[in-house]
Amino acid sequence: MYLVWTCLRCKDIKVSNSHRHHELNRCKCQSSGVDYEEDYTRILGLTTRIIKKYDYDFFDELVIGLEIQGLIKLIELPDKKRCLDLKDYILITELEDEICEGLK
């Protein structure tokens, strides 16, 4: 899930990502900030205004799409779960960041 918000003071537009736990995103002038989590949202400053909320998971969609195309391979764990290696995780995180920039 993603939250697009702005600081009314400096007009900076940010996208906060609920999957990035304990990540406080701050505006350029540092007068507002958002820590957007799955269970709560912490908003700092009186100049913070929410623009839009996206209840969509780009990260999982990127994993599925890249796996189908054969561009990444999930690692099989003994308990039948699957995970990404660090290189693929970084790649998908960077792609997700690019998508978030497009949400602004």
Secondary structure, DSSP 8 states (H G I E B T S, - for coil): -EEEEEETTT--EEEEETTSTT--EE-TTSS-EEEE-SS-EEEESTTEEEEEEE---HHHHHHHHHHHTTS---EE-TTS-EE--HHHHHHHHHHHHHHHHHH-
